[in-house]
């Protein structure tokens, strides 16, 4: 954290390892999306909302000095970023 630019909770990220329970839930949802019309339809509607109004989604932001800093710190993040 840059002490000169510190503003309370800016630059703070909380993360945790995925649990087996979450993985089971995500796998069940993935299977339902492939085979069930009700869940697929709900997902498509939500996905359309996210495309038009992304501020309504659960999301996070991170502020780094540059995209290069992100990929240096986290090589697997290549391709995750957009410049605004």
Secondary structure, 3 states (H helix, E strand, C coil): CCCCCCCCCCCCCCCCCCCHHHHHHHHHHHHHHHHCHHHHHHHHHHHHHHHHCHHHCCCCCCCCCCHHHHHHHCHHHCCCCCCC
